[in-house]
């Protein structure tokens, strides 16, 4: 895995002044802080040589693969290897951390703090893999401050990039390198705040949900929604179904795909109830009743801003924000998607409930797939 260099990632980089980073006209910094003072930290260790708290092991590999959805067979069985991107995981100290941190990094950070570079943001990381890691490998590592950049100006502000490098060994053999880069900076002056856009309640219009981001990778899904069809991508190489839509197959890497129309049947795999922040657009009355996939696509409802909203049946005031359920729905085809669960109160949703696909106009412009609890499935 390789990140983009800070010089490529940041806009409006300035050419560093020759000789250092001290105070100039209108500059942040202290008069006696020079670039040479920062450079002396390069090569100094950030901690004592470390030993991984666990041997490379199958349970951690399995948990990682389940969390990221990686079903590569190379990570299972008697000849299993660890996913390469787990490289840093074997060095982490857990909740108790590592107690052998050196003072060099803290000294460097304090020096920059004193010069006015008090903010910090992680920018990127790079990993280089030298050999596979296998269950039973003992991990050792050491970490140094690899480089401190000259002063750079980015959209966030002016400061210095600090790169640390961790060299990782397995049973004494070089296994990989992990570089981590941060920007210590003085925040740029923010432009004056402009007048806030009036809220829906203040402007007299009904609250609206955020618009979906439609791009070339998912446009086909939204075309299907307009036709009341829930389309699932299928890799034409290995025939694996996937959702949400992606430009390539997670299983075999093929960029070729076609689609399968979902039957609409599913169950609640998991769910959350959203209480805060309050968002009336997700609980306001719908513009038009939901339609099942076998019904023809409807014309979008006419906008009626002068019509008062319907009175909610739970006694709350019209348009009030109330809790609502967001479900992870497992479709009968085997993939899962996030959507709203309708047809029962939010506090009656349960894992395992059978649901059925519907399409709902949530305002005069936006129709979305939602899932209604099947009659009799409430208990």
C-alpha contacts under 8 A as a table, 3 or more apart, distances in Angstrom:
res1	aa1	res2	aa2	distance
1	X	85	X	7.36
1	X	125	X	7.92
1	X	126	X	5.67
1	X	127	X	5.13
1	X	128	X	7.04
2	X	125	X	6.55
2	X	126	X	4.25
2	X	127	X	6.00
2	X	128	X	7.96
3	X	124	X	5.29
3	X	125	X	5.37
3	X	126	X	5.35
4	X	8	X	6.42
4	X	9	X	6.27
4	X	124	X	6.99
5	X	8	X	5.37
5	X	9	X	6.22
5	X	124	X	7.74
6	X	9	X	4.91
6	X	10	X	5.98
6	X	123	X	7.11
6	X	124	X	7.83
6	X	161	X	7.69
7	X	10	X	5.80
7	X	13	X	7.01
8	X	11	X	7.68
10	X	13	X	6.55
10	X	154	X	5.48
10	X	155	X	7.00
11	X	154	X	5.60
11	X	155	X	6.19
12	X	153	X	6.56
12	X	154	X	5.74
12	X	155	X	6.91
13	X	152	X	5.75
13	X	153	X	4.90
13	X	154	X	5.58
14	X	152	X	5.74
14	X	153	X	5.33
14	X	154	X	7.92
15	X	152	X	7.16
16	X	20	X	7.86
16	X	21	X	7.99
16	X	150	X	6.08
16	X	151	X	5.40
16	X	152	X	6.37
17	X	20	X	6.33
17	X	21	X	7.06
17	X	151	X	7.68
19	X	34	X	7.11
19	X	35	X	6.50
19	X	36	X	7.73
20	X	33	X	7.61
20	X	34	X	4.44
20	X	35	X	3.92
20	X	36	X	6.71
20	X	150	X	7.17
20	X	151	X	7.79
21	X	29	X	7.01
21	X	33	X	6.39
21	X	34	X	5.10
21	X	35	X	5.53
21	X	150	X	7.39
21	X	151	X	6.24
22	X	27	X	7.91
22	X	28	X	7.72
22	X	29	X	5.48
22	X	30	X	5.66
22	X	31	X	4.95
22	X	32	X	6.29
22	X	33	X	5.12
22	X	34	X	5.47
22	X	35	X	7.94
23	X	26	X	7.78
23	X	27	X	5.26
23	X	28	X	5.84
23	X	29	X	4.97
23	X	30	X	5.47
23	X	31	X	4.95
23	X	33	X	7.99
24	X	27	X	4.95
24	X	28	X	7.64
28	X	115	X	6.86
28	X	116	X	6.16
28	X	186	X	7.56
29	X	33	X	6.92
29	X	114	X	7.75
29	X	115	X	4.11
29	X	116	X	5.65
29	X	117	X	7.68
30	X	33	X	5.47
30	X	114	X	7.55
30	X	115	X	5.10
30	X	116	X	7.92
33	X	37	X	6.62
33	X	115	X	7.15
34	X	37	X	5.34
34	X	38	X	6.99
35	X	38	X	5.17
35	X	39	X	6.22
35	X	150	X	6.59
36	X	39	X	4.98
36	X	40	X	6.51
37	X	40	X	5.79
37	X	41	X	7.81
38	X	41	X	5.89
38	X	42	X	7.78
38	X	108	X	7.12
38	X	148	X	6.66
39	X	42	X	5.56
39	X	147	X	7.48
39	X	148	X	6.27
41	X	44	X	5.57
41	X	104	X	6.98
41	X	108	X	7.08
41	X	145	X	6.73
41	X	148	X	7.91
42	X	144	X	7.64
42	X	145	X	5.18
42	X	146	X	5.34
42	X	147	X	5.30
42	X	148	X	6.78
43	X	144	X	5.63
43	X	145	X	5.34
43	X	146	X	5.55
43	X	147	X	7.63
44	X	104	X	6.62
44	X	144	X	5.45
44	X	145	X	5.69
44	X	146	X	7.95
45	X	48	X	7.05
45	X	102	X	6.86
45	X	104	X	6.91
45	X	142	X	7.59
45	X	143	X	5.68
45	X	144	X	4.03
45	X	145	X	6.25
46	X	101	X	6.13
46	X	102	X	5.18
46	X	103	X	7.17
46	X	104	X	6.03
46	X	105	X	5.66
46	X	143	X	5.64
46	X	144	X	5.16
46	X	145	X	6.45
47	X	50	X	7.77
47	X	100	X	5.63
47	X	101	X	4.16
47	X	102	X	4.54
47	X	142	X	7.06
47	X	143	X	6.29
47	X	144	X	7.58
48	X	100	X	5.62
48	X	101	X	6.52
48	X	102	X	6.71
48	X	142	X	6.76
48	X	143	X	7.89
49	X	140	X	7.34
49	X	141	X	5.83
49	X	142	X	4.57
49	X	143	X	7.41
50	X	91	X	7.84
50	X	140	X	5.60
50	X	141	X	5.19
50	X	142	X	6.02
51	X	91	X	7.22
51	X	138	X	7.81
51	X	139	X	5.89
51	X	140	X	4.37
51	X	141	X	6.39
52	X	55	X	6.85
52	X	90	X	5.73
52	X	91	X	4.96
52	X	92	X	7.14
52	X	93	X	7.72
52	X	138	X	7.04
52	X	139	X	5.09
52	X	140	X	5.95
52	X	141	X	7.88
53	X	90	X	7.50
53	X	91	X	7.33
53	X	92	X	7.71
53	X	93	X	6.86
54	X	57	X	7.61
54	X	90	X	7.05
54	X	138	X	7.66
55	X	90	X	7.76
55	X	135	X	7.03
55	X	136	X	5.47
55	X	137	X	5.63
55	X	138	X	5.06
55	X	139	X	6.73
56	X	60	X	7.79
56	X	82	X	7.70
56	X	90	X	6.91
56	X	133	X	7.15
56	X	134	X	6.29
56	X	135	X	4.63
56	X	136	X	5.33
56	X	137	X	5.31
56	X	138	X	6.71
56	X	139	X	7.54
57	X	60	X	5.85
57	X	61	X	6.49
57	X	134	X	7.58
57	X	135	X	4.53
57	X	136	X	6.27
58	X	61	X	4.98
58	X	62	X	6.02
58	X	135	X	6.18
59	X	62	X	5.06
59	X	63	X	6.14
60	X	63	X	5.10
60	X	64	X	6.09
61	X	64	X	5.18
61	X	65	X	6.22
61	X	75	X	7.20
61	X	82	X	5.99
61	X	83	X	7.33
62	X	65	X	5.19
62	X	66	X	6.13
62	X	75	X	7.85
62	X	76	X	7.93
63	X	66	X	5.16
63	X	67	X	6.09
64	X	67	X	5.15
64	X	68	X	6.35
64	X	86	X	7.97
65	X	68	X	5.38
65	X	69	X	5.61
65	X	70	X	4.77
65	X	71	X	6.68
66	X	69	X	5.04
66	X	70	X	6.54
66	X	71	X	7.87
67	X	70	X	7.97
70	X	250	X	7.33
70	X	251	X	7.49
71	X	75	X	7.83
71	X	251	X	6.74
72	X	75	X	6.02
72	X	76	X	7.82
72	X	251	X	6.69
73	X	76	X	5.40
73	X	77	X	7.76
74	X	77	X	7.72
74	X	79	X	7.65
74	X	80	X	5.53
74	X	81	X	6.30
75	X	80	X	4.69
75	X	81	X	5.20
75	X	82	X	5.87
75	X	83	X	6.63
76	X	79	X	7.32
76	X	80	X	4.84
76	X	81	X	7.51
77	X	80	X	5.26
80	X	134	X	6.59
80	X	135	X	7.50
81	X	132	X	6.32
81	X	133	X	5.68
81	X	134	X	4.62
81	X	135	X	6.97
82	X	86	X	6.87
82	X	132	X	7.01
82	X	133	X	5.44
82	X	134	X	5.89
82	X	135	X	7.51
83	X	86	X	5.61
83	X	87	X	7.86
84	X	87	X	5.79
84	X	129	X	6.84
84	X	132	X	7.01
84	X	133	X	7.59
85	X	88	X	7.41
85	X	127	X	7.86
86	X	89	X	5.10
86	X	90	X	6.95
87	X	90	X	6.15
87	X	91	X	7.68
87	X	176	X	7.27
87	X	178	X	7.77
88	X	91	X	5.42
88	X	92	X	6.73
88	X	178	X	6.99
89	X	92	X	5.47
90	X	139	X	6.86
91	X	139	X	7.24
91	X	140	X	7.64
91	X	141	X	7.29
92	X	97	X	7.28
92	X	98	X	7.98
93	X	96	X	6.32
93	X	97	X	4.01
93	X	98	X	5.21
94	X	97	X	5.26
98	X	101	X	6.86
102	X	105	X	7.02
102	X	106	X	7.86
103	X	106	X	5.29
103	X	107	X	5.97
104	X	107	X	5.09
104	X	108	X	6.22
105	X	108	X	5.12
105	X	109	X	6.12
105	X	145	X	7.43
106	X	109	X	5.03
106	X	110	X	6.01
107	X	110	X	5.08
107	X	111	X	6.12
108	X	111	X	5.10
108	X	112	X	6.38
109	X	112	X	5.25
109	X	113	X	6.13
109	X	184	X	7.90
110	X	113	X	4.87
110	X	114	X	6.19
111	X	114	X	5.25
111	X	115	X	6.55
112	X	115	X	5.05
112	X	116	X	6.57
112	X	117	X	5.26
112	X	118	X	7.00
112	X	184	X	7.27
113	X	116	X	5.25
113	X	117	X	4.93
113	X	118	X	4.63
114	X	117	X	7.24
114	X	118	X	7.78
116	X	185	X	7.72
116	X	186	X	5.94
117	X	158	X	7.85
117	X	159	X	6.20
117	X	184	X	5.68
117	X	185	X	4.30
117	X	186	X	4.34
117	X	187	X	7.89
118	X	184	X	6.67
118	X	185	X	6.18
118	X	186	X	6.00
119	X	184	X	5.65
119	X	185	X	5.25
119	X	186	X	6.06
119	X	187	X	6.88
120	X	182	X	6.70
120	X	183	X	5.51
120	X	184	X	4.53
120	X	185	X	6.18
121	X	182	X	5.55
121	X	183	X	5.39
121	X	184	X	6.87
122	X	180	X	7.91
122	X	181	X	6.09
122	X	182	X	4.22
122	X	183	X	6.35
123	X	181	X	5.80
123	X	182	X	5.38
123	X	183	X	6.79
124	X	180	X	6.33
124	X	181	X	5.59
124	X	182	X	7.37
125	X	178	X	7.21
125	X	179	X	5.39
125	X	180	X	4.47
125	X	181	X	6.04
126	X	178	X	5.84
126	X	179	X	5.04
126	X	180	X	6.68
127	X	176	X	7.13
127	X	177	X	5.58
127	X	178	X	4.58
127	X	179	X	6.33
128	X	176	X	5.30
128	X	177	X	5.07
128	X	178	X	6.64
129	X	132	X	7.55
129	X	175	X	6.27
129	X	176	X	4.43
129	X	177	X	6.73
130	X	174	X	6.63
130	X	175	X	4.82
130	X	176	X	5.00
131	X	174	X	7.46
131	X	175	X	5.00
131	X	176	X	7.07
132	X	175	X	7.13
133	X	137	X	6.67
133	X	170	X	7.13
133	X	175	X	7.41
134	X	137	X	5.84
137	X	170	X	5.68
137	X	171	X	5.96
138	X	170	X	5.49
138	X	171	X	5.20
139	X	168	X	6.97
139	X	169	X	5.70
139	X	170	X	4.77
139	X	171	X	6.47
139	X	172	X	7.94
140	X	168	X	6.00
140	X	169	X	5.26
140	X	170	X	6.52
140	X	171	X	7.64
140	X	172	X	7.30
141	X	166	X	6.63
141	X	167	X	5.53
141	X	168	X	4.45
141	X	169	X	5.97
142	X	166	X	5.62
142	X	167	X	5.63
142	X	168	X	6.92
143	X	164	X	6.84
143	X	165	X	5.53
143	X	166	X	4.19
143	X	167	X	6.38
144	X	164	X	5.64
144	X	165	X	5.50
144	X	166	X	6.60
145	X	148	X	7.80
145	X	162	X	7.41
145	X	163	X	6.14
145	X	164	X	4.43
145	X	165	X	6.39
146	X	162	X	7.81
146	X	163	X	5.53
146	X	164	X	5.11
146	X	165	X	5.74
147	X	162	X	5.95
147	X	163	X	5.24
147	X	164	X	7.07
148	X	160	X	6.61
148	X	161	X	5.77
148	X	162	X	4.67
148	X	163	X	6.48
149	X	152	X	7.74
149	X	160	X	5.41
149	X	161	X	5.17
149	X	162	X	6.57
150	X	160	X	6.08
150	X	161	X	7.76
151	X	158	X	6.85
151	X	159	X	5.38
151	X	160	X	5.12
152	X	158	X	5.61
152	X	159	X	5.54
152	X	160	X	6.11
152	X	161	X	7.92
153	X	156	X	7.89
153	X	157	X	5.72
153	X	158	X	4.17
153	X	159	X	6.49
154	X	157	X	5.18
154	X	158	X	6.06
155	X	188	X	7.19
156	X	185	X	7.78
156	X	187	X	5.77
156	X	188	X	5.77
157	X	185	X	5.91
157	X	186	X	5.46
157	X	187	X	4.44
157	X	188	X	4.17
157	X	189	X	7.94
158	X	185	X	5.22
158	X	186	X	5.50
158	X	187	X	6.89
158	X	188	X	7.03
159	X	183	X	6.56
159	X	184	X	5.42
159	X	185	X	3.83
159	X	186	X	6.15
160	X	183	X	5.65
160	X	184	X	5.45
160	X	185	X	6.40
161	X	181	X	6.65
161	X	182	X	5.60
161	X	183	X	4.41
161	X	184	X	6.36
162	X	181	X	5.61
162	X	182	X	5.43
162	X	183	X	6.31
162	X	184	X	7.49
163	X	179	X	6.61
163	X	180	X	5.66
163	X	181	X	4.37
163	X	182	X	6.65
164	X	179	X	5.60
164	X	180	X	5.40
164	X	181	X	6.46
165	X	177	X	6.91
165	X	178	X	5.77
165	X	179	X	4.46
165	X	180	X	6.62
166	X	177	X	5.67
166	X	178	X	5.08
166	X	179	X	6.27
167	X	174	X	7.52
167	X	175	X	7.95
167	X	176	X	6.27
167	X	177	X	4.75
167	X	178	X	6.65
168	X	174	X	6.20
168	X	175	X	5.58
168	X	176	X	5.26
168	X	177	X	5.92
168	X	178	X	7.76
169	X	172	X	5.35
169	X	173	X	5.06
169	X	174	X	4.37
169	X	175	X	4.78
169	X	176	X	6.89
170	X	173	X	5.21
170	X	174	X	6.44
170	X	175	X	5.74
198	X	202	X	5.87
198	X	203	X	5.89
199	X	202	X	5.17
199	X	203	X	6.15
200	X	203	X	5.19
200	X	204	X	6.06
200	X	205	X	5.25
200	X	206	X	5.85
200	X	207	X	5.19
200	X	208	X	7.98
201	X	204	X	5.38
201	X	205	X	6.54
201	X	206	X	7.09
201	X	207	X	7.36
202	X	205	X	7.91
204	X	305	X	7.83
205	X	305	X	6.10
206	X	281	X	7.83
206	X	305	X	7.20
206	X	319	X	7.76
207	X	280	X	6.34
207	X	281	X	4.82
207	X	284	X	7.60
207	X	319	X	7.91
208	X	281	X	5.11
208	X	363	X	6.75
209	X	281	X	5.30
209	X	282	X	6.72
209	X	362	X	7.75
211	X	366	X	7.83
214	X	217	X	7.95
214	X	218	X	6.14
214	X	219	X	5.69
214	X	222	X	7.62
215	X	218	X	5.64
215	X	219	X	5.59
216	X	219	X	5.41
217	X	220	X	7.68
217	X	245	X	6.78
217	X	246	X	6.18
217	X	247	X	5.77
218	X	221	X	5.42
218	X	222	X	6.92
218	X	245	X	5.75
218	X	246	X	7.33
219	X	222	X	5.35
219	X	223	X	6.26
220	X	223	X	5.00
220	X	224	X	6.27
221	X	224	X	5.15
221	X	225	X	6.45
221	X	230	X	7.18
221	X	231	X	5.88
221	X	232	X	7.76
221	X	245	X	7.52
222	X	225	X	4.87
222	X	226	X	6.35
223	X	226	X	5.21
223	X	227	X	6.59
224	X	227	X	5.05
224	X	228	X	6.14
224	X	229	X	4.73
224	X	230	X	5.97
224	X	231	X	6.16
225	X	228	X	4.81
225	X	229	X	5.31
225	X	230	X	6.07
225	X	359	X	7.83
225	X	367	X	7.66
225	X	368	X	7.01
225	X	369	X	7.04
226	X	229	X	7.47
226	X	297	X	6.97
226	X	367	X	7.52
227	X	296	X	7.80
227	X	297	X	5.83
228	X	292	X	7.72
228	X	293	X	5.09
228	X	294	X	7.75
228	X	295	X	7.88
228	X	296	X	7.42
228	X	297	X	6.04
228	X	359	X	6.72
229	X	261	X	6.45
229	X	262	X	7.50
229	X	293	X	6.26
230	X	261	X	5.70
230	X	262	X	5.51
230	X	264	X	7.46
230	X	369	X	7.70
231	X	259	X	5.98
231	X	260	X	5.64
231	X	261	X	4.58
231	X	262	X	6.02
232	X	241	X	6.72
232	X	242	X	6.46
232	X	243	X	6.20
232	X	244	X	7.89
232	X	245	X	7.47
232	X	259	X	5.39
232	X	260	X	5.17
232	X	261	X	6.15
232	X	262	X	6.64
233	X	241	X	5.72
233	X	242	X	5.41
233	X	243	X	6.62
233	X	245	X	6.31
233	X	257	X	6.51
233	X	258	X	5.92
233	X	259	X	4.53
233	X	260	X	6.39
234	X	239	X	5.71
234	X	240	X	5.59
234	X	241	X	4.38
234	X	242	X	6.25
234	X	257	X	5.39
234	X	258	X	5.29
234	X	259	X	5.35
234	X	260	X	6.66
235	X	238	X	5.81
235	X	239	X	4.74
235	X	240	X	5.32
235	X	241	X	6.45
235	X	242	X	7.88
235	X	249	X	6.18
235	X	254	X	7.03
235	X	255	X	7.74
235	X	256	X	6.11
235	X	257	X	4.38
235	X	258	X	6.55
236	X	239	X	5.25
236	X	240	X	7.89
236	X	254	X	7.90
236	X	256	X	5.80
236	X	257	X	4.90
236	X	258	X	6.49
237	X	252	X	7.49
237	X	254	X	6.27
237	X	256	X	6.97
237	X	257	X	7.69
238	X	251	X	7.80
238	X	252	X	6.80
240	X	249	X	7.78
240	X	251	X	7.38
241	X	334	X	7.99
241	X	335	X	7.06
242	X	245	X	6.70
242	X	246	X	7.84
242	X	249	X	7.70
242	X	335	X	6.39
243	X	246	X	7.55
243	X	335	X	6.11
243	X	336	X	6.68
243	X	337	X	6.84
244	X	337	X	6.98
246	X	249	X	7.30
247	X	255	X	6.14
248	X	253	X	5.74
248	X	254	X	5.63
248	X	255	X	4.28
248	X	256	X	7.12
249	X	252	X	5.75
249	X	253	X	4.58
249	X	254	X	5.29
249	X	255	X	6.31
250	X	253	X	5.72
254	X	257	X	7.96
262	X	265	X	7.82
262	X	331	X	7.61
262	X	332	X	7.92
262	X	333	X	6.92
263	X	332	X	7.39
263	X	333	X	7.91
264	X	293	X	7.73
264	X	331	X	7.12
264	X	332	X	7.75
264	X	356	X	5.51
264	X	357	X	4.61
264	X	358	X	7.90
265	X	331	X	6.00
265	X	332	X	5.74
265	X	354	X	7.58
265	X	355	X	6.21
265	X	356	X	4.91
265	X	357	X	6.52
266	X	329	X	6.30
266	X	330	X	5.41
266	X	331	X	4.14
266	X	332	X	5.23
266	X	354	X	5.94
266	X	355	X	5.31
266	X	356	X	6.23
266	X	357	X	7.95
267	X	329	X	5.70
267	X	330	X	5.42
267	X	331	X	6.63
267	X	332	X	7.89
267	X	351	X	7.70
267	X	352	X	5.47
267	X	353	X	5.36
267	X	354	X	4.40
267	X	355	X	5.43
268	X	271	X	7.15
268	X	327	X	6.38
268	X	328	X	6.15
268	X	329	X	4.82
268	X	330	X	6.32
268	X	350	X	7.10
268	X	351	X	5.08
268	X	352	X	5.01
268	X	353	X	5.30
268	X	354	X	6.62
268	X	355	X	7.10
269	X	327	X	7.47
269	X	328	X	5.53
269	X	329	X	5.43
269	X	330	X	5.64
269	X	351	X	5.64
269	X	352	X	6.12
270	X	327	X	5.92
270	X	328	X	5.07
270	X	329	X	7.13
270	X	351	X	5.63
271	X	325	X	6.78
271	X	326	X	5.58
271	X	327	X	4.13
271	X	328	X	5.68
271	X	349	X	7.94
271	X	350	X	7.88
271	X	351	X	7.29
272	X	325	X	5.84
272	X	326	X	5.46
272	X	327	X	6.51
273	X	323	X	6.43
273	X	324	X	5.54
273	X	325	X	4.46
273	X	326	X	6.24
273	X	346	X	6.79
273	X	347	X	7.77
274	X	277	X	7.81
274	X	323	X	5.35
274	X	324	X	5.45
274	X	325	X	6.27
274	X	326	X	7.28
275	X	278	X	6.41
275	X	322	X	7.14
275	X	323	X	4.71
275	X	324	X	7.18
276	X	279	X	7.88
276	X	323	X	7.83
278	X	321	X	5.32
278	X	322	X	6.81
278	X	323	X	7.56
279	X	282	X	6.06
279	X	283	X	7.48
279	X	321	X	5.35
279	X	322	X	7.63
280	X	283	X	5.33
280	X	284	X	5.65
280	X	319	X	5.98
280	X	320	X	5.67
280	X	321	X	3.95
280	X	322	X	6.96
281	X	284	X	5.35
281	X	319	X	7.96
281	X	321	X	7.57
282	X	321	X	7.73
282	X	324	X	7.29
283	X	319	X	7.59
283	X	320	X	7.70
283	X	321	X	6.20
283	X	322	X	6.25
283	X	323	X	7.64
283	X	324	X	6.75
284	X	318	X	7.69
284	X	319	X	5.27
284	X	320	X	7.25
284	X	321	X	7.48
285	X	309	X	7.11
285	X	310	X	6.59
285	X	312	X	7.59
285	X	319	X	7.64
285	X	362	X	7.87
286	X	289	X	6.78
286	X	360	X	7.38
286	X	361	X	6.26
286	X	362	X	4.89
286	X	363	X	6.51
287	X	301	X	6.76
287	X	361	X	5.71
287	X	362	X	5.71
287	X	363	X	5.24
287	X	364	X	6.53
288	X	301	X	6.89
288	X	360	X	6.90
288	X	361	X	5.52
288	X	362	X	7.44
289	X	360	X	6.41
289	X	361	X	7.21
290	X	358	X	5.86
290	X	359	X	5.24
290	X	360	X	4.28
290	X	361	X	6.92
291	X	295	X	6.24
291	X	358	X	5.42
291	X	359	X	5.11
291	X	360	X	6.42
292	X	295	X	5.60
292	X	357	X	6.58
292	X	358	X	4.49
292	X	359	X	6.12
293	X	296	X	7.53
293	X	357	X	7.20
293	X	358	X	6.34
293	X	359	X	7.11
300	X	361	X	7.52
300	X	364	X	6.06
300	X	365	X	6.48
301	X	361	X	7.83
301	X	363	X	7.89
301	X	364	X	5.30
301	X	365	X	7.81
302	X	364	X	6.23
303	X	364	X	5.56
304	X	307	X	5.54
305	X	308	X	7.78
309	X	318	X	6.06
309	X	319	X	6.95
310	X	318	X	6.53
311	X	315	X	7.66
311	X	316	X	7.93
311	X	317	X	7.05
311	X	318	X	5.37
312	X	315	X	5.97
312	X	316	X	6.19
312	X	317	X	7.04
312	X	318	X	6.15
313	X	316	X	7.68
316	X	320	X	6.50
317	X	320	X	5.53
323	X	346	X	6.90
324	X	346	X	5.32
325	X	340	X	6.25
325	X	341	X	6.02
325	X	346	X	5.11
325	X	347	X	7.93
325	X	349	X	7.41
326	X	338	X	7.00
326	X	339	X	5.89
326	X	340	X	4.84
326	X	341	X	6.25
327	X	338	X	5.65
327	X	339	X	5.54
327	X	340	X	5.87
327	X	341	X	6.07
328	X	336	X	6.40
328	X	337	X	5.59
328	X	338	X	4.59
328	X	339	X	6.66
329	X	336	X	5.29
329	X	337	X	5.32
329	X	338	X	6.13
329	X	339	X	7.17
330	X	334	X	6.29
330	X	335	X	5.84
330	X	336	X	4.31
330	X	337	X	6.73
331	X	334	X	5.48
331	X	335	X	5.65
331	X	336	X	5.87
331	X	337	X	7.76
332	X	335	X	7.65
339	X	369	X	7.22
339	X	370	X	5.66
339	X	371	X	7.00
340	X	370	X	5.28
340	X	371	X	6.30
341	X	344	X	7.77
341	X	349	X	7.87
341	X	370	X	6.32
341	X	371	X	5.04
341	X	372	X	5.79
341	X	373	X	7.08
342	X	345	X	7.67
342	X	370	X	7.15
342	X	371	X	6.06
342	X	372	X	4.71
342	X	373	X	6.51
343	X	372	X	5.24
343	X	373	X	5.62
344	X	348	X	6.23
344	X	349	X	6.88
344	X	373	X	6.90
344	X	378	X	7.48
345	X	348	X	5.42
345	X	349	X	7.10
346	X	349	X	5.82
348	X	378	X	7.25
349	X	353	X	7.46
349	X	378	X	7.58
350	X	353	X	5.88
353	X	373	X	6.81
353	X	374	X	7.85
353	X	377	X	5.75
353	X	378	X	6.93
354	X	373	X	5.99
354	X	374	X	5.65
354	X	377	X	5.92
355	X	371	X	5.70
355	X	372	X	5.24
355	X	373	X	4.27
355	X	374	X	5.02
355	X	377	X	7.97
356	X	371	X	5.27
356	X	372	X	5.28
356	X	373	X	6.42
356	X	374	X	6.23
357	X	369	X	6.69
357	X	370	X	5.92
357	X	371	X	4.64
357	X	372	X	6.45
358	X	369	X	5.75
358	X	370	X	5.36
358	X	371	X	5.81
358	X	372	X	6.81
359	X	367	X	6.49
359	X	368	X	5.49
359	X	369	X	4.51
359	X	370	X	5.96
360	X	367	X	5.27
360	X	368	X	5.35
360	X	369	X	6.35
360	X	370	X	6.76
361	X	364	X	6.94
361	X	365	X	7.54
361	X	366	X	5.76
361	X	367	X	4.11
361	X	368	X	6.46
362	X	365	X	7.86
362	X	366	X	5.85
362	X	367	X	5.90
362	X	368	X	7.13
363	X	366	X	5.55
363	X	367	X	7.40
373	X	377	X	6.35
373	X	378	X	7.09
374	X	377	X	5.32
374	X	378	X	7.70
375	X	378	X	7.15
376	X	379	X	6.73
